Amino acid sequence: MKIRLIAGLLALGLAAAGCGGAKVGEPSSSAAPQGQSSASGAGTVKIAINPWVGYEASANVVAYLLKNELKYQVELPEIKEQLAWEGFETGDVDVIIENWGHPDLVKKFIDEKKVAVSAGSTGNKGIIGWYVPKWMADKYPDITDYKNLNKYADLFKTSESGGKGQLLDGDPSYVTNDEALVKNLNLNFKVVTGGSEAALLKSATQAQDQQKALLFYFWTPHWIFDKVDLVRVNLPAYTEGCDADPKKVACDYAELDLDKIVSKKFADTGGKAYELVKNFKWTNEDQNAVANDMTNNGMTGEQAAKKWIDANQAKWQAWIPK
Amino acid sequence: MSTTAVTTPSRLRIPRWAAPAGITLLIAVAYLVFRGTGTLPHDKEAPQFLALTDLREWIDDHRNSNPVFLFFLNYIRIFVGSVYTAFLSVLTALGWPGLIGVMGALAWLAGGWRIALVAVAGVASFGVLGLWESSVETLALVAAAVLLSLAIGVPLGVWAGLSSRVRGAVTPVLDVMQIMPTFAYLAPLVLFFHIGAPAGTIATMIYSIPPAIRITALAIEQVSPTAVEASTSLGATRRQTLFKVYLPLARSTMALAVNQTIMMALSMVVIANLISAPGLGGDIIRGLSRAQVGIMLPAGIAIVVMAVTLDRMMMALAREGAPPSGGGAAGAQRPERRGKDGGSQRPSRPTQWGNKHSGVSLAGAAVLAVAGIVLSRVLPAEWPANWTVNFVAQVNDAVRWAELTWYDVTTFIKDTTTALLLNPLEGLLTSAPWWLVAVAALLLAWRVSGLRPALVALGCLLAIALLGIWEHAMQTLTTVAVAVLVTLVIGLLLGVAAARSPRFSAVQRPVLDAAQTMPAFVYLLPALALFETTRFTAIFASVIYAVPPVVRLVEDGIRAVPPTVVEAAASAGSTSGQLLWKVQLPMARRAILLAANQGIVMTLAMVVVGGLVGAGALGYDVVVGFSQRTDFGMGLVAGVATVLLGVMLDRVTQGADRRPASRTGASH
């Protein structure tokens, strides 16, 4: 039965697309499902949502403008970083609005597979680093040097860190060298994954409010720096290429120029929507304002985006293609 | 070996427990001597992990040149995608009034006006919850997955039902398909079918095909041999026998297969969203990454409502001809049958399909459908915004309040359990030499279940060691063990209470039903809110998930103790406590052990989901393998190891009841 069914499927497929075979994501494939994504005329634009609020802030502002100024349909599927890149290949994703480096994915999808292209900087500078609450830096001034972390490892012990100090990480999909750093810098710490941005935020807030010890992975731009006083721990300074081999990394994270990545197809046929994405460029303060409204003022992404857009006519007018 | 010790009933009377105690002592001594040796620590860069990751990259690079992709896998993807799109466009074209009307009409035809009312209210609630679009997407995805699952599963099931050879070959495959944590096969699935609705549909099918096959096979097997003989002796061909005898007689059980397939498909909604399948899962995942229960809850409710509505409709269909008022009870019992072949527990009733509809129900259905479709032309295309209820903020506030108020208590519980139970046990299992753990498991399984299962258990542990994921497997084993312990304690307490007080049982039942129908992810958040990202959180969530079946099994077990025995004991002057401890519990032993076995496998399934909230070890490896390309190999191996661990635990405990492992179903 199964054989016959498979044969049937196969025959059906072959009949549908001649005998050329089906390449996923190729617009020429006549049997392509879902009428494929976008992008000619006022079509649909699919902006992947990666799991941190700053990203969402950018995505929502762009989505709002696409919808209300250019009359596109916008879909915002929740897809994590690595999978979102695969979406370029299948047509499930048109835009990643804030890309944090990912040299391996750039090589794979832009250089080798040629299914994606960069659409330029978002204007945001992204820095990943290790942070402690300010009260700790006040109380133990030398804690901000990684060389002294082992001295204080006991402070950071938790039920999950197996007798070592805890270094709290975020979502499993985030860009991180922390495992390698702990190993290569001989730190008596264990990387414990909180699982989400929300887990990090909660821990950071508690660390300030309840004077709890906390060493954690975090990044700017982020609104939390306006609410919680955090101090960055100095790792060995970043030098060009020191992070080339992920296993041997023993230096701090690089400062990244965050950029937008779009599918090749969207770049070619996306018309005004692509122009808008390409022109989109704002500051860390802009992003933090929208992200803060979304997290702390109970606004949806759309409401927060609208508020910013109403207040910043001049900025976004420049992005709208003529 | 367990009973050999009592062969000498000498005057010294070596007690029954001497041999097990001696062996336990021996193992303890061996542990003390060899502690810290042969521990197989985890290596993220183990060569076998890297080899798998490289294989993945190689496959990915050749995706658009390899004939397997060009002429086979890609067409499957396209075909499945087009089925989904077809369903979605039909459901969307109906518009919301149309969909409500048509679902109501179908329900009316299936089971009368009461069921129709349930369907209308259920479908309308998607709009009220403000989730109309995602609900329709989920409905389309479930419909596509169920249709395709049945298209594959029913023929295979019929075949398996007719031939025991086929059945023997299919069963272990189905076992693996269902024990395998869904996360573990998402990553390979993405490799072969990419992301999006087609991949989501296929992931759902992997999970929903097994009940379709199993229950169909069962239905065919149950067909009375005399009917078959009569037919063949009258000269019917095999084909005629199949279509005129087997299928008609197996119909009502097969309706259960359809129902079960739908329920399984619904339980995958959330996980499918991780590979970007559309639908309600998105809201739940969003809630998880924002840590806002308020976002998740409406979507969770919508999934439950969808499950209940479809369940009532299908059950009414299976029971067609019976008075419609029976629908309530049957629906309420349904989640109990979420285990794989659970449907088999339901006695099959002969039914006649079709030609049972009175003119009234036909007319009623027609009016509903037409009214809906007409209204969809008149009313606005989108569900009106002011007809929705939004309680995100309130729920979030309530959760925040609970977090603040109970923080001290919950932290205390968490820290105490971790310090007294989790850490010592984990230390024990990870510092013991691997061979000692394997030997201990072998002996335990031998004693409880016999030699063959013991050898299987040993094989599983050896395979885990060979795969190079021993340490994490032991950590996961720790979390599972603690979760099972807690589950059993709670399950026994509630089960006994329910068996002794019908009123308590009546109150408890709907709560248990809801706990089982909710997507597992919804538990993670309150657990997360109360216990942060720790192993305890994962344990807490899996306890909620695994307690209901345990309670039911215990309750049923105690209820099944013959009343005459109970009366005899009571008339002999037993107090109610004595009655429980000396009569009811011992006599319900089998049911209780079965409950333990069931609890273990369900817990294991949830602990992997718990990898998202700090369970660490295998669950986390699987999650990482799924979200970081460079760890693909490790994730895959961890997924396989979870299956091995599940089989191992099942074999160790299955002696309680020698039914095949297939019974121990779990849904994630």
Interface residues (C-beta under 8 A of the other chain):
Chain A: M1 K2 L5 L9 L10 L12 G13 L14 A16 A17 G20 G21 A22 K23 V24 G25 S29 A31 A32 P33 Q34 G35 P51 V53 P77 E78 I79 K80 E81 Q82 L83 E86 G87 E89 T90 G91 D92 D104 L105 E112 S159 E160 D171 P172 S173 E179 V192 T193 G194 G195 S196 E197 A198 A199 L201 K202 S203 P246 K247 T295 G298
Chain B: K44 E45 D61 R63 N64 P67 F69 L70 F71 F72 N74 Y75 I76 R77 I78 F79 G81 S82 Y84 T85 A151 I152 P155 L156 W159 V190 H194 I195 G196 A197 P198 N273 I275 S276 P278 G282 I285 R286 L288 S289 R290 A291 Q292 A393 K414 D415 T418 A419 L422 N423 L528 E532 T533 T534 R535 F536 L612 V613 G614 G616 Y620 V623 V624 S627 Q628 R629 T630
